[in-house]
Amino acid sequence: MSNTTFTAIAAFLAMMLTCWALSHQPIMAAIICGGIALLAALVIIGNWIFSAYFPAQAALGGVEYLRFREAEMGTKNQPKIIDAKGVEAPTLIDNVGTKNGA
């Protein structure tokens, strides 16, 4: 699902919760729901403008930036790589208990 869908669903749920919680004050509920709708509209319009200017990044949905941040965080505070003897692979033991199936 896209950012627009998430925004619309979140705004709808927030307006439903607001109307239910403030059912005894309908004018206050209408004002708050109007603010939520305005905020959701601004977010959706902002997403559309961003996708018009940067269609590749919008299609990725932030995945590229997330991978960049993961790579950046993974390279910080890493110890220096030193030359060391490798670890030998373990020998295989079959069901009978003999080495390498012999």
Backbone as a printed PyTorch tensor [residue, N CA C, xyz], in Angstrom:
tensor([[[  0.8440,  -1.1700,   0.0000],
         [  0.0000,   0.0000,   0.0000],
         [  0.8900,   1.2340,   0.0000]],

        [[  0.3610,   2.2710,  -0.5410],
         [  1.1600,   3.4830,  -0.6980],
         [  0.9870,   4.4280,   0.4880]],

        [[  1.8020,   5.4800,   0.4800],
         [  1.7060,   6.4900,   1.5340],
         [  0.3470,   7.1710,   1.5290]],

        [[ -0.2090,   7.3680,   0.3570],
         [ -1.5170,   8.0160,   0.2590],
         [ -2.5900,   7.1620,   0.9180]],

        [[ -2.5360,   5.8700,   0.6930],
         [ -3.5220,   4.9650,   1.2970],
         [ -3.3810,   4.9420,   2.8100]],

        [[ -2.1370,   4.8370,   3.2910],
         [ -1.9240,   4.8450,   4.7340],
         [ -2.4230,   6.1500,   5.3580]],

        [[ -2.1570,   7.2570,   4.7070],
         [ -2.6010,   8.5540,   5.2210],
         [ -4.1180,   8.6240,   5.2700]],

        [[ -4.7680,   8.1760,   4.2110],
         [ -6.2360,   8.2230,   4.1690],
         [ -6.8520,   7.3270,   5.2400]],

        [[ -6.3060,   6.1310,   5.4090],
         [ -6.8380,   5.2170,   6.4300],
         [ -6.6150,   5.7750,   7.8230]],

        [[ -5.4190,   6.2980,   8.0870],
         [ -5.1280,   6.8660,   9.4060],
         [ -6.0260,   8.0620,   9.7050]],

        [[ -6.2470,   8.9250,   8.7090],
         [ -7.1100,  10.0890,   8.9090],
         [ -8.5460,   9.6530,   9.1660]],

        [[ -9.0160,   8.6640,   8.4270],
         [-10.3860,   8.1740,   8.6200],
         [-10.5570,   7.5860,  10.0190]],

        [[ -9.5900,   6.7780,  10.4630],
         [ -9.6810,   6.2020,  11.8060],
         [ -9.6050,   7.2730,  12.8940]],

        [[ -8.7510,   8.2660,  12.6870],
         [ -8.6500,   9.3530,  13.6670],
         [ -9.9440,  10.1490,  13.7380]],

        [[-10.5670,  10.3870,  12.5900],
         [-11.8410,  11.1190,  12.5970],
         [-12.9470,  10.2890,  13.2370]],

        [[-12.9480,   8.9830,  12.9850],
         [-13.9540,   8.1230,  13.6200],
         [-13.7960,   8.1280,  15.1370]],

        [[-12.5680,   8.0010,  15.6150],
         [-12.3050,   7.9930,  17.0460],
         [-12.6740,   9.3370,  17.6670]],

        [[-12.3530,  10.4170,  16.9780],
         [-12.6870,  11.7480,  17.4850],
         [-14.1960,  11.9350,  17.5710]],

        [[-14.9100,  11.5480,  16.5410],
         [-16.3730,  11.7010,  16.5480],
         [-17.0140,  10.8420,  17.6220]],

        [[-16.4800,   9.6510,  17.8410],
         [-17.0360,   8.7890,  18.8850],
         [-16.7430,   9.3570,  20.2700]],

        [[-15.4960,   9.8230,  20.4890],
         [-15.1200,  10.3320,  21.8110],
         [-15.8220,  11.6460,  22.1330]],

        [[-16.0660,  12.4620,  21.1250],
         [-16.6960,  13.7700,  21.3550],
         [-18.1290,  13.7980,  20.8390]],

        [[-18.8260,  12.6810,  20.9540],
         [-20.2020,  12.6320,  20.4510],
         [-21.1350,  13.5490,  21.2450]],

        [[-20.7620,  13.8790,  22.4600],
         [-21.5750,  14.7950,  23.2700],
         [-21.2900,  16.2670,  22.9300]],

        [[-20.2180,  16.5440,  22.1750],
         [-19.8900,  17.9000,  21.7270],
         [-19.6830,  17.8880,  20.2080]],

        [[-20.7490,  17.8990,  19.4300],
         [-20.5970,  17.7400,  17.9740],
         [-19.8620,  18.8850,  17.2900]],

        [[-19.9530,  20.0910,  17.8110],
         [-19.2470,  21.2090,  17.1700],
         [-17.7370,  21.0460,  17.3330]],

        [[-17.3150,  20.6680,  18.5340],
         [-15.8820,  20.4460,  18.7770],
         [-15.3880,  19.2650,  17.9410]],

        [[-16.1860,  18.2190,  17.8280],
         [-15.8100,  17.0630,  17.0170],
         [-15.6630,  17.4630,  15.5540]],

        [[-16.5660,  18.2940,  15.0580],
         [-16.5000,  18.7330,  13.6630],
         [-15.2550,  19.5830,  13.4130]],

        [[-14.9030,  20.4300,  14.3570],
         [-13.7060,  21.2680,  14.2050],
         [-12.4420,  20.4030,  14.1780]],

        [[-12.3530,  19.4510,  15.0960],
         [-11.1740,  18.5910,  15.1550],
         [-11.0970,  17.7020,  13.9090]],

        [[-12.2330,  17.1610,  13.4930],
         [-12.2430,  16.3310,  12.2770],
         [-11.8590,  17.1530,  11.0430]],

        [[-12.2730,  18.3990,  11.0030],
         [-11.8620,  19.2770,   9.9120],
         [-10.3620,  19.4960,   9.9050]],

        [[ -9.7790,  19.6560,  11.0880],
         [ -8.3230,  19.8010,  11.1870],
         [ -7.5940,  18.5420,  10.7500]],

        [[ -8.1270,  17.3980,  11.1320],
         [ -7.5160,  16.1330,  10.7090],
         [ -7.6040,  15.9860,   9.1930]],

        [[ -8.7550,  16.3280,   8.6310],
         [ -8.9250,  16.2300,   7.1740],
         [ -7.9830,  17.1870,   6.4470]],

        [[ -7.8190,  18.3980,   6.9720],
         [ -6.9100,  19.3560,   6.3640],
         [ -5.4660,  18.8600,   6.4200]],

        [[ -5.0720,  18.3320,   7.5630],
         [ -3.7190,  17.7960,   7.7070],
         [ -3.4900,  16.6120,   6.7640]],

        [[ -4.4690,  15.7280,   6.6640],
         [ -4.3440,  14.5870,   5.7540],
         [ -4.2510,  15.0620,   4.3040]],

        [[ -5.0380,  16.0580,   3.9530],
         [ -4.9900,  16.5870,   2.5840],
         [ -3.6160,  17.1840,   2.2770]],

        [[ -3.0400,  17.8990,   3.2320],
         [ -1.7100,  18.4730,   3.0290],
         [ -0.6550,  17.3860,   2.8480]],

        [[ -0.7400,  16.3160,   3.6300],
         [  0.2200,  15.2190,   3.5090],
         [  0.0740,  14.5360,   2.1500]],

        [[ -1.1580,  14.2830,   1.7420],
         [ -1.3960,  13.6170,   0.4550],
         [ -0.9190,  14.4870,  -0.7030]],

        [[ -1.2230,  15.7720,  -0.6610],
         [ -0.7700,  16.6840,  -1.7180],
         [  0.7610,  16.7560,  -1.7310]],

        [[  1.3700,  16.7850,  -0.5540],
         [  2.8280,  16.7780,  -0.4750],
         [  3.4230,  15.5210,  -1.0850]],

        [[  2.8060,  14.3720,  -0.8250],
         [  3.2700,  13.1230,  -1.4390],
         [  3.1630,  13.1820,  -2.9520]],

        [[  2.0690,  13.7100,  -3.4550],
         [  1.8840,  13.8100,  -4.9040],
         [  2.8900,  14.7640,  -5.5360]],

        [[  3.1530,  15.8870,  -4.8800],
         [  4.1510,  16.8250,  -5.4080],
         [  5.5390,  16.1850,  -5.4060]],

        [[  5.8870,  15.4950,  -4.3090],
         [  7.1800,  14.8130,  -4.2410],
         [  7.3030,  13.7830,  -5.3540]],

        [[  6.2390,  13.0070,  -5.5860],
         [  6.3170,  11.9790,  -6.6240],
         [  6.3810,  12.5820,  -8.0280]],

        [[  5.8720,  13.7970,  -8.1890],
         [  5.9790,  14.4550,  -9.5000],
         [  7.4120,  14.9040,  -9.7600]],

        [[  8.1080,  15.3780,  -8.7220],
         [  9.4860,  15.8430,  -8.8850],
         [ 10.5020,  14.7080,  -8.8390]],

        [[ 10.2490,  13.6770,  -8.0470],
         [ 11.1860,  12.5660,  -7.8610],
         [ 10.4660,  11.2360,  -8.0440]],

        [[ 10.1150,  10.8800,  -9.2760],
         [  9.3200,   9.6710,  -9.4780],
         [ 10.0460,   8.3790,  -9.0960]],

        [[ 11.3520,   8.3000,  -9.3010],
         [ 12.0780,   7.0700,  -8.9700],
         [ 12.0870,   6.8230,  -7.4650]],

        [[ 12.3830,   7.8680,  -6.6880],
         [ 12.3970,   7.7170,  -5.2400],
         [ 11.0000,   7.4400,  -4.6920]],

        [[  9.9990,   8.0520,  -5.2990],
         [  8.6240,   7.8250,  -4.8510],
         [  8.1940,   6.3910,  -5.1350]],

        [[  8.6370,   5.8330,  -6.2570],
         [  8.2890,   4.4540,  -6.5850],
         [  8.9340,   3.4760,  -5.6240]],

        [[ 10.1370,   3.8060,  -5.1470],
         [ 10.8120,   2.9390,  -4.1860],
         [ 10.1710,   3.0240,  -2.8050]],

        [[  9.4940,   4.0950,  -2.5160],
         [  8.8160,   4.2400,  -1.2360],
         [  9.7580,   4.3290,  -0.0560]],

        [[ 10.9370,   4.8760,  -0.2540],
         [ 11.8860,   5.0410,   0.8410],
         [ 12.8220,   3.8630,   1.0330]],

        [[ 12.6880,   2.8130,   0.2360],
         [ 13.5300,   1.6310,   0.3990],
         [ 14.9970,   1.9610,   0.1620]],

        [[ 15.2770,   2.7500,  -0.8750],
         [ 16.6620,   3.0830,  -1.1970],
         [ 17.3210,   3.8440,  -0.0420]],

        [[ 16.6240,   4.7780,   0.5450],
         [ 17.1750,   5.5400,   1.6640],
         [ 17.3920,   4.6330,   2.8670]],

        [[ 16.4570,   3.7130,   3.1000],
         [ 16.5930,   2.7870,   4.2120],
         [ 17.8240,   1.9150,   4.0340]],

        [[ 18.0710,   1.3930,   2.8350],
         [ 19.2530,   0.5670,   2.5800],
         [ 20.5370,   1.3910,   2.7470]],

        [[ 20.5060,   2.6380,   2.3260],
         [ 21.6650,   3.5130,   2.5000],
         [ 21.9660,   3.7090,   3.9800]],

        [[ 20.9330,   3.9540,   4.7670],
         [ 21.1340,   4.1580,   6.2100],
         [ 21.6280,   2.8830,   6.8870]],

        [[ 21.1120,   1.7260,   6.4640],
         [ 21.5860,   0.4730,   7.0380],
         [ 23.0610,   0.2590,   6.7260]],

        [[ 23.4650,   0.5480,   5.4990],
         [ 24.8750,   0.4030,   5.1270],
         [ 25.7390,   1.3930,   5.8870]],

        [[ 25.2510,   2.5990,   6.0340],
         [ 26.0050,   3.6190,   6.7540],
         [ 26.1680,   3.2440,   8.2240]],

        [[ 25.1120,   2.7630,   8.8460],
         [ 25.1890,   2.3900,  10.2570],
         [ 26.0450,   1.1340,  10.4480]],

        [[ 26.0690,   0.2600,   9.4550],
         [ 26.8500,  -0.9670,   9.5600],
         [ 28.3390,  -0.7430,   9.4690]],

        [[ 28.7750,   0.3650,   8.8810],
         [ 30.2020,   0.6020,   8.7140],
         [ 30.8000,   1.4150,   9.8540]],

        [[ 30.0010,   1.9240,  10.7350],
         [ 30.5360,   2.7240,  11.8390],
         [ 31.0640,   1.8160,  12.9460]],

        [[ 32.1650,   2.2330,  13.5500],
         [ 32.7650,   1.5730,  14.7100],
         [ 33.0980,   0.1060,  14.4520]],

        [[ 33.5300,  -0.2170,  13.2530],
         [ 33.9180,  -1.5810,  12.9480],
         [ 35.4130,  -1.7360,  13.2100]],

        [[ 35.8310,  -2.8680,  13.7770],
         [ 37.2690,  -3.0650,  14.0130],
         [ 38.0120,  -3.2340,  12.6880]],

        [[ 39.3090,  -2.9770,  12.7330],
         [ 40.1400,  -3.1420,  11.5500],
         [ 40.2330,  -4.6260,  11.2020]],

        [[ 40.2280,  -4.9280,   9.9290],
         [ 40.3440,  -6.3130,   9.4910],
         [ 41.8180,  -6.6940,   9.5410]],

        [[ 42.1260,  -7.7870,  10.2390],
         [ 43.5090,  -8.2290,  10.3630],
         [ 43.6610,  -9.5570,   9.6230]],

        [[ 44.9190,  -9.8540,   9.2440],
         [ 45.1930, -11.1360,   8.6040],
         [ 45.2020, -12.2160,   9.6730]],

        [[ 44.4130, -13.2270,   9.4790],
         [ 44.3610, -14.3310,  10.4280],
         [ 44.1290, -15.6180,   9.6570]],

        [[ 44.5330, -16.7260,  10.2540],
         [ 44.3350, -18.0210,   9.6350],
         [ 42.8410, -18.3380,   9.6530]],

        [[ 42.3470, -18.8660,   8.5630],
         [ 40.9380, -19.2170,   8.4850],
         [ 40.6030, -20.4250,   9.3350]],

        [[ 39.3480, -20.6030,   9.5950],
         [ 38.8780, -21.7350,  10.3800],
         [ 38.5650, -22.8800,   9.4220]],

        [[ 39.0430, -24.0850,   9.7570],
         [ 38.7940, -25.2380,   8.9070],
         [ 37.3450, -25.6880,   9.0460]],

        [[ 36.8140, -26.2240,   7.9650],
         [ 35.4460, -26.7370,   7.9830],
         [ 35.4000, -28.0040,   8.8250]],

        [[ 34.3280, -28.2260,   9.5640],
         [ 34.2350, -29.4380,  10.3860],
         [ 34.0400, -30.6770,   9.4980]],

        [[ 34.4640, -31.8240,  10.0050],
         [ 34.2630, -33.0600,   9.2580],
         [ 32.8330, -33.5280,   9.4520]],

        [[ 32.3330, -34.2500,   8.4540],
         [ 30.9600, -34.7370,   8.5060],
         [ 30.8950, -36.0580,   9.2560]],

        [[ 29.8540, -36.2330,  10.0460],
         [ 29.6450, -37.4820,  10.7700],
         [ 28.2800, -38.0040,  10.3720]],

        [[ 28.2260, -39.2500,   9.9200],
         [ 26.9440, -39.8130,   9.4960],
         [ 26.1870, -40.3750,  10.7020]],

        [[ 25.1200, -41.0700,  10.4380],
         [ 24.2570, -41.5820,  11.5070],
         [ 24.9410, -42.6580,  12.3500]],

        [[ 25.8810, -43.4150,  11.7940],
         [ 26.5250, -44.4860,  12.5090],
         [ 27.5790, -43.9470,  13.4700]],

        [[ 28.1030, -42.7770,  13.1730],
         [ 29.1000, -42.1700,  14.0380],
         [ 30.4960, -42.2290,  13.4770]],

        [[ 30.6690, -42.6980,  12.2580],
         [ 31.9900, -42.7270,  11.6490],
         [ 32.2170, -41.4500,  10.8710]],

        [[ 33.4670, -41.0900,  10.7140],
         [ 33.7900, -39.8610,  10.0180],
         [ 33.6580, -40.0490,   8.5180]],

        [[ 33.0910, -39.0260,   7.8650],
         [ 32.9710, -38.9310,   6.4130],
         [ 32.2600, -40.1400,   5.7910]],

        [[ 31.4540, -40.8240,   6.5400],
         [ 30.6470, -41.9050,   6.0050],
         [ 31.4110, -43.1680,   5.6950]],

        [[ 32.6560, -43.2910,   6.1540],
         [ 33.4560, -44.4880,   5.8750],
         [ 33.1560, -45.5810,   6.8560]]])
